[in-house]
Amino acid sequence: MQRSILRDLLVLLGVFGLIWLAFSLFSYPEDPQLLSIEKEERLGEAYVDLILLNPMFREFENRQVDSAIRVIGDRLEGGLHDSEYNYRFVVFDSEMINAFTVPGGNILISTGLIGFCDTPEELASVMAHEMGHVEERHVLSRLVKELGIEILTSGDQYVIGEVTGLLTSTSFDRKQEEEADLFAAHLLEESAIEPRTLATLFRKLEEEMDNELMKHFEIISTHPNFRFRIREALSFKPAEDFEAKPIELDWEEIRGEL
Ligand SMILES: [Zn+2]
């Protein structure tokens, strides 16, 4: 037990060192949109490592679940045409229904969310929404807005703690949510997944609004406005020759692994 605490501490120190390096080796532009993807990815990787050390976000390591997430992630990445990000999807062990993005194309997904989704397509629609926040660089803009670029890039350990807190409870504004929804609808279509799955998901979330397990879920944390979002998702018209291809996974078996 003590040995594992010591190991965690050493890893923590190592991660702090990495973040410090990631911050200090570069100069940063005033506008977060000008930060190179490469720098964003380095920062993101260090933050993912840090978040996974938190007992609330322990990595859930299971071969079947990992490979299912990879199947869905590959399908979605195949639908992206000119992304500069190398996506990494990480499952963490939590009954909370939750998913969030960390800079650099990192998307964290809870086991609770996987259990909540009745089909792999539903999970794909959440992942596509999160990929929208990545591609539109919403996380970085949010962090800069909350903390300012100077503080954000100081590498100070208190700042790092604050950033970690913000990343795991990020809420976006209404416009960013709508952009991510629209991005998701297009991406689902390009990935041969029915875009209206997004509406199905919103309807389910609406029914569960009082569920305590859902209170950190970023998709609904600030502006749920489900009626509007359901209407938007339903009015999205895929191309006439659109044909959905089912994601071939034994979903019940995968959920059985949770
Ligand atoms: Zn969102």
Residues whose N, C-alpha, C, O or C-beta is under 5 A from the ligand:
A	BS01	ZN	E177 A180 E218 I219
